[in-house]
Amino acid sequence: MKILFTQDALVNAGAERSHLEILSRFSQDTEVALVYFYPKHELKEEYERAGIRLFFLDIPETYHFPLAVSRLVRLIRKEKPNLLISSLWRADIITRIASLLTGVPLVGTLVNDSYSPIAWTDKKGLKHKVVYWLDRLTAGIPIHWIANAQALANSHVKTLGLKSKKITVVYRGRPVIASAAKQSPKEEADSETASAYLSEKAGLKDSSLAPIPIISGVTDDVIASVGKQSPNEEQFPPTEIASATKSLGEDSSLLESSLAMTKTICNFISYGRLLERKGFQDAIAAFSQVLQSHPDCTLTIFGEGPFRKELEKQIQHLGLQDSVFLPGKITNPMDVLITGYFPKPTSPAFIQASDDCSLTTDHSKLITAHCFLFPSWYEGFSGALVEAMMAGIPIIASDISMNLEAVTNGKTALVFRVGDPQDLAEKISFAIQHPEQMAALGQEARREAEERFDIEKIAKEYEQLVRRAFFNYYQ
C-alpha cells in the first residue's frame, strides 16, 4: 500500500513532530512519503534520518491554493498512491481538492480545535468566515477522519457537520522512557493499598484536593521552608503514619525514587509556542501571587512565538525578572523534563534557584524541573502533556476537555479552571506544600502514559486504521 501524507510545512511543532514519530514506525507493508508545501524545513533532517521520503512543492508563504493544487495533482499522477492523508488547515484544503480531481481517496485528520468558542474570540472579519466555509464545504470529501482526541471529534461534528461514525480517535503518542522504574504486581498492590488507606483517612474523593499527609522523606524544616500547613489538613498520629508507610512495602521503591527527585517543589517549567492561547500569561499572573509566600520559586517557559513581547512586558510590569524566565527554544523537551536544564540569563539582574531552592547566580549548574505547568486555553491533544506524563514529573494542567482525556484530577495531575490565574496560584501553592503527593501523581501519570500513549502502540493503531479505512472504501 502506498500513501502520500500531506502537511503545511516541516516546522518543529506538535503535529509535525507527532507525524514524524508515527510515520517512521509504519511497517514495511506500507510505503509512505510526506509532501509539504511551504518553505519551512526545521524537521527536514529528522524526517530524512527516519527514512521518510519527502516532496517539497515550494509554494510561497500564505496560501496560493491554485498553484499548490496543480503541483500536488501532478505529483499524485506521477507517484500513483493508493491513499492520501492530510493534516493542518492549508494542506487539508489543498489535498481535498486534489483528491476530488484525481479520484484518490483521502483520510482527513483533526488535530486542532480551531472552531471552539474561545478559539474564535480573536478571529473576526471576512478572512475567517471564508476559512470556515471553505473548510465546511470540502469536509465531505475525506472517506474517514482521524482525531487525536474525542473532544476534537465532538467539536467538529458540531462545527463542520461531520458524521461521528466516520471519525476514529487515535491519541498522540511518545516513546516510553527506557529507564523508567517498573513496579512488580505486589508493589503496585501495596501502593494502591496505602493510597486507599490515606485517601480514606483524609476524606479524599477522586476530584478532591484534600491533602494526603507526608509519610516519609520530607523533614519538618523543609515543610516550613515551602509554606505553612493548611488549616484543613488532618493531623495523623505517628502510629497511623508508620502503619501506612509499612503497607507500601519495606522498600517503598516507587515512592522513594520519586522523593529522591522531588523532596521540594520550587522550579516550575512549561514549554510551547509563545501564543496567547497557550495561557502562559495566566501562569505568570499566578506565579506573581505564589512568590509572595514562596519567594525562592522560579518559573521557566521555553519556546518562541509572536506573543513573546507581551509576556516580557508582563514580567517587567509585575517585577518578576528574577523569578520568571523565557530562555527561548529547546532542542529536546524530554531532556529538560528528565535531566534538567542550564539556566540562561534573561536580564542583567538574573538570579536562578538551584535544586534545593537556594538562590544562585551559577549559570553552569544543572537545574532540576520539579513541576510542569500546562495552562493552555485550547489545544488538540497535547504532545507536551504526554511528554510530561512519560517523564513522571508532577503536572498542573488547565481543565480543557482535551487535557482531561489525558490526565485525571487528583490521580495523575492537579487540574485548575482554564483562564483562572487565582485557581492556578492555589494549585501551585498546594504543590509546593505537598511534594510527596505531587510525586505520587507524577508516578501514576507515567504508568498511565506508558499504558495508553506508547508511540509503538499508537503508530500500529494508526497504520491499521488507515489500511482498514482504505479497504472498507473499496468494499
LORO-590744 format. One record per residue (C-alpha): x, y, z; residue number from 0. Coordinates in steps of 0.1 Angstrom, whole numbers, m for minus. Each point is the difference from the previous one (the first is absolute). Layout:
% LORO-590744
((X Y Z) NUM)
...
% end
This chain:
% LORO-590744
((0 0 0) 0)
((13 34 m10) 1)
((m9 32 19) 2)
((7 37 m5) 3)
((m3 19 32) 4)
((m3 38 m4) 5)
((5 28 26) 6)
((7 37 m2) 7)
((37 1 7) 8)
((28 m16 21) 9)
((m1 23 30) 10)
((11 m14 33) 11)
((m34 0 16) 12)
((m23 m26 17) 13)
((m19 m14 m30) 14)
((30 m1 m23) 15)
((21 m18 26) 16)
((m28 m24 8) 17)
((m3 m9 m37) 18)
((38 m7 m1) 19)
((m4 m23 30) 20)
((m29 m19 m16) 21)
((10 m2 m37) 22)
((36 m12 9) 23)
((m16 m30 17) 24)
((m22 m12 m28) 25)
((6 m36 m11) 26)
((18 m9 m32) 27)
((m34 m10 m14) 28)
((m8 37 m1) 29)
((20 23 m23) 30)
((m4 36 12) 31)
((13 33 m13) 32)
((m6 35 14) 33)
((m9 30 m20) 34)
((4 35 13) 35)
((m9 33 m17) 36)
((16 30 18) 37)
((37 9 5) 38)
((5 m9 36) 39)
((25 m29 4) 40)
((8 m3 37) 41)
((m7 m37 2) 42)
((13 m10 m35) 43)
((31 m17 12) 44)
((m19 m19 27) 45)
((m25 m13 m26) 46)
((28 m10 m23) 47)
((19 m18 27) 48)
((m32 m19 8) 49)
((0 m12 m36) 50)
((m32 19 m11) 51)
((0 12 m36) 52)
((m7 37 m3) 53)
((m16 20 m28) 54)
((3 38 4) 55)
((m24 18 m24) 56)
((15 35 7) 57)
((m31 20 3) 58)
((5 37 11) 59)
((m12 7 36) 60)
((m36 8 8) 61)
((m24 m19 m23) 62)
((4 m2 m39) 63)
((m25 m28 m1) 64)
((m3 m3 m38) 65)
((38 m4 m4) 66)
((1 m25 29) 67)
((m29 m21 m13) 68)
((15 m2 m35) 69)
((34 m11 13) 70)
((m15 m26 23) 71)
((m22 m14 m27) 72)
((31 m4 m23) 73)
((18 m18 29) 74)
((m29 m23 7) 75)
((m3 m10 m37) 76)
((38 m7 m1) 77)
((2 m19 33) 78)
((m33 m18 m3) 79)
((m8 m4 38) 80)
((m28 m22 12) 81)
((m10 25 27) 82)
((5 36 11) 83)
((1 12 36) 84)
((0 38 8) 85)
((7 20 31) 86)
((m2 37 9) 87)
((m24 24 m16) 88)
((18 12 m32) 89)
((11 m35 m8) 90)
((m35 m13 7) 91)
((m17 23 m25) 92)
((27 m5 m27) 93)
((m1 m38 4) 94)
((m38 m3 1) 95)
((m2 18 m34) 96)
((28 m21 m14) 97)
((m18 m32 12) 98)
((m31 12 m17) 99)
((18 6 m33) 100)
((21 m32 0) 101)
((m25 m24 16) 102)
((26 m12 25) 103)
((m18 m5 34) 104)
((9 23 29) 105)
((1 m5 38) 106)
((m2 33 19) 107)
((14 7 34) 108)
((m13 22 29) 109)
((29 13 20) 110)
((m12 35 12) 111)
((m32 14 15) 112)
((0 30 m23) 113)
((m37 6 2) 114)
((m6 m1 37) 115)
((m16 31 15) 116)
((32 11 18) 117)
((20 m5 m32) 118)
((m23 23 m20) 119)
((1 29 25) 120)
((28 16 m20) 121)
((m10 m12 m34) 122)
((m22 26 m16) 123)
((m5 13 m35) 124)
((m5 m13 m35) 125)
((32 m21 m1) 126)
((m10 m23 28) 127)
((m35 m4 m13) 128)
((15 m11 m34) 129)
((23 m24 18) 130)
((m28 m15 19) 131)
((m24 m4 m29) 132)
((27 m14 m23) 133)
((8 m26 27) 134)
((m36 m9 5) 135)
((m9 m2 m37) 136)
((29 m24 m7) 137)
((m3 m20 32) 138)
((m21 m27 m17) 139)
((29 m10 m23) 140)
((21 m22 24) 141)
((m12 m36 3) 142)
((9 m2 36) 143)
((15 23 28) 144)
((26 m6 27) 145)
((m4 23 30) 146)
((27 1 27) 147)
((m27 6 27) 148)
((m36 m8 5) 149)
((m7 36 8) 150)
((13 10 m34) 151)
((m23 m26 m16) 152)
((m30 14 19) 153)
((9 36 m9) 154)
((3 m6 m37) 155)
((m32 m20 m1) 156)
((m17 32 12) 157)
((20 26 m20) 158)
((7 m18 m33) 159)
((m29 m24 m1) 160)
((22 m31 0) 161)
((m16 m34 6) 162)
((12 m14 33) 163)
((1 m36 m15) 164)
((27 12 m25) 165)
((23 12 28) 166)
((24 m22 20) 167)
((21 13 29) 168)
((37 m8 1) 169)
((19 19 27) 170)
((34 14 m4) 171)
((28 m22 13) 172)
((35 5 12) 173)
((29 m25 6) 174)
((0 m18 33) 175)
((30 10 21) 176)
((22 m32 1) 177)
((13 8 35) 178)
((m34 5 16) 179)
((m2 m21 31) 180)
((m25 m29 m1) 181)
((m20 m13 29) 182)
((m7 m36 7) 183)
((m37 m10 3) 184)
((6 m2 38) 185)
((14 35 1) 186)
((m29 14 m20) 187)
((m25 m17 23) 188)
((18 12 31) 189)
((1 36 m14) 190)
((m37 m1 m8) 191)
((m7 m13 36) 192)
((19 29 15) 193)
((m16 25 m23) 194)
((m35 m13 9) 195)
((9 1 37) 196)
((13 35 m1) 197)
((m29 13 m22) 198)
((m26 m15 24) 199)
((17 15 30) 200)
((2 34 m16) 201)
((m35 m1 m14) 202)
((15 4 m35) 203)
((m24 m6 m29) 204)
((10 m5 m37) 205)
((m2 37 m9) 206)
((9 14 35) 207)
((32 19 8) 208)
((m1 m10 37) 209)
((37 m5 8) 210)
((15 m35 6) 211)
((23 2 31) 212)
((37 m1 m4) 213)
((10 m36 9) 214)
((38 0 m6) 215)
((30 17 m16) 216)
((m9 37 8) 217)
((12 15 33) 218)
((m18 27 19) 219)
((25 27 m9) 220)
((m7 m7 m37) 221)
((m37 3 5) 222)
((5 33 18) 223)
((21 13 m28) 224)
((m27 m6 m26) 225)
((m30 14 18) 226)
((m22 m4 30) 227)
((m23 m30 4) 228)
((m35 3 m12) 229)
((m24 6 29) 230)
((m22 m27 m15) 231)
((27 m26 0) 232)
((m7 m29 23) 233)
((27 m9 25) 234)
((9 m37 1) 235)
((14 m18 31) 236)
((35 m14 m6) 237)
((m13 m36 4) 238)
((m24 5 m29) 239)
((26 16 m22) 240)
((24 m29 8) 241)
((m27 m25 m8) 242)
((m7 16 m34) 243)
((37 2 m9) 244)
((4 m37 9) 245)
((m29 m9 m23) 246)
((20 14 m29) 247)
((25 m29 4) 248)
((33 1 17) 249)
((18 14 m30) 250)
((m26 26 m10) 251)
((21 2 m32) 252)
((m24 20 m21) 253)
((m8 26 26) 254)
((36 4 11) 255)
((12 3 m36) 256)
((m25 28 m5) 257)
((10 18 31) 258)
((37 m2 m9) 259)
((m9 23 m29) 260)
((m26 21 17) 261)
((7 5 36) 262)
((m10 36 m6) 263)
((m19 17 m28) 264)
((12 34 m10) 265)
((12 m1 m36) 266)
((m31 1 m23) 267)
((3 m3 m38) 268)
((m22 1 m31) 269)
((7 0 m37) 270)
((m18 6 m33) 271)
((m4 26 m26) 272)
((m4 35 15) 273)
((m36 6 m10) 274)
((m28 17 19) 275)
((m20 m32 m1) 276)
((27 m19 18) 277)
((m9 18 32) 278)
((35 8 12) 279)
((m12 35 11) 280)
((m23 m18 25) 281)
((30 m20 13) 282)
((20 32 5) 283)
((m29 18 17) 284)
((m5 m30 23) 285)
((37 m1 7) 286)
((0 36 11) 287)
((m24 m10 28) 288)
((19 m31 9) 289)
((33 19 4) 290)
((m15 21 29) 291)
((1 m32 21) 292)
((27 m20 m17) 293)
((26 25 m13) 294)
((26 m26 m8) 295)
((m21 m16 m28) 296)
((7 4 m37) 297)
((m20 m4 m32) 298)
((18 m7 m33) 299)
((m20 0 m32) 300)
((18 m14 m30) 301)
((m10 9 m36) 302)
((m3 28 m25) 303)
((m29 17 m17) 304)
((m18 32 m8) 305)
((m13 5 36) 306)
((35 3 15) 307)
((m1 38 2) 308)
((m33 0 19) 309)
((14 m26 25) 310)
((32 20 4) 311)
((m20 31 8) 312)
((m21 m19 25) 313)
((31 m13 18) 314)
((15 35 1) 315)
((m33 16 12) 316)
((m3 m25 28) 317)
((37 2 10) 318)
((6 m37 m6) 319)
((33 3 m19) 320)
((18 m20 27) 321)
((m25 m28 2) 322)
((m17 m5 m34) 323)
((21 m7 m31) 324)
((m5 m4 m38) 325)
((33 m17 m12) 326)
((m12 m8 m35) 327)
((m1 m33 m19) 328)
((12 m33 13) 329)
((12 m29 m22) 330)
((m15 m29 19) 331)
((m27 7 26) 332)
((3 m35 15) 333)
((36 8 9) 334)
((m12 30 20) 335)
((m28 m20 17) 336)
((22 m29 10) 337)
((35 13 5) 338)
((m5 37 6) 339)
((12 32 m17) 340)
((27 26 1) 341)
((m14 34 9) 342)
((5 28 m25) 343)
((1 36 11) 344)
((m29 21 m13) 345)
((10 32 18) 346)
((31 16 16) 347)
((m15 m7 34) 348)
((m5 m37 m8) 349)
((m3 m23 30) 350)
((m10 m36 m1) 351)
((m10 m26 25) 352)
((20 m32 5) 353)
((m14 m34 6) 354)
((m4 6 37) 355)
((m17 34 m7) 356)
((30 20 13) 357)
((7 30 m23) 358)
((30 m1 m22) 359)
((16 19 m28) 360)
((20 m30 m13) 361)
((m13 m4 m35) 362)
((20 m32 m6) 363)
((m19 m20 26) 364)
((m26 m24 m12) 365)
((m35 8 13) 366)
((m26 m27 7) 367)
((m35 6 m12) 368)
((m24 m8 29) 369)
((m34 6 m15) 370)
((m15 5 m35) 371)
((m26 27 m6) 372)
((m24 m3 m30) 373)
((m23 30 0) 374)
((m13 m2 m36) 375)
((m34 15 m9) 376)
((m6 m24 m28) 377)
((20 m28 m17) 378)
((m2 m30 m21) 379)
((13 m29 20) 380)
((32 13 15) 381)
((32 m18 m7) 382)
((17 21 27) 383)
((m24 m12 26) 384)
((7 m37 m10) 385)
((37 7 2) 386)
((m4 13 35) 387)
((m20 m31 9) 388)
((27 m23 m15) 389)
((27 19 20) 390)
((m19 m6 33) 391)
((2 37 10) 392)
((m28 14 20) 393)
((m26 19 m22) 394)
((m24 29 5) 395)
((m22 4 m31) 396)
((m30 20 m11) 397)
((m34 m17 0) 398)
((m7 1 m37) 399)
((m16 m31 m13) 400)
((30 m12 m21) 401)
((22 1 31) 402)
((m25 m20 20) 403)
((2 m28 m25) 404)
((37 m3 10) 405)
((1 8 37) 406)
((m24 m6 29) 407)
((m3 26 28) 408)
((14 m13 33) 409)
((12 m32 m16) 410)
((26 9 m27) 411)
((1 38 3) 412)
((m14 31 17) 413)
((m26 18 m22) 414)
((m10 37 1) 415)
((m27 20 m17) 416)
((12 12 m34) 417)
((7 37 m1) 418)
((m1 4 38) 419)
((34 11 14) 420)
((m14 0 35) 421)
((m9 m36 m1) 422)
((33 m8 m17) 423)
((18 18 28) 424)
((m18 m21 26) 425)
((10 m32 m18) 426)
((36 11 m2) 427)
((1 8 37) 428)
((m16 m34 8) 429)
((27 m17 m21) 430)
((28 19 19) 431)
((m14 m10 34) 432)
((m6 m37 m10) 433)
((30 m12 m20) 434)
((m6 m37 8) 435)
((m35 0 m11) 436)
((10 18 m32) 437)
((28 m26 m5) 438)
((m26 m28 3) 439)
((m22 17 m26) 440)
((30 2 m24) 441)
((8 m37 4) 442)
((m37 m10 m6) 443)
((0 23 m31) 444)
((31 m18 m13) 445)
((m16 m34 5) 446)
((m31 11 m18) 447)
((19 16 m29) 448)
((20 m32 m5) 449)
((m32 m19 m2) 450)
((m20 23 m22) 451)
((24 22 m20) 452)
((30 m22 m9) 453)
((9 11 m35) 454)
((6 m36 m12) 455)
((m36 m8 8) 456)
((m13 33 m14) 457)
((18 m4 m33) 458)
((m12 m35 m5) 459)
((m36 11 8) 460)
((3 29 m24) 461)
((13 m22 m29) 462)
((m26 m27 6) 463)
((m28 27 0) 464)
((13 15 m33) 465)
((2 m34 m17) 466)
((m35 m9 13) 467)
((m15 33 m13) 468)
((16 m6 m34) 469)
((m13 m36 m4) 470)
((m34 8 14) 471)
((m3 28 m26) 472)
((5 m25 m29) 473)
((m23 m27 14) 474)
% end
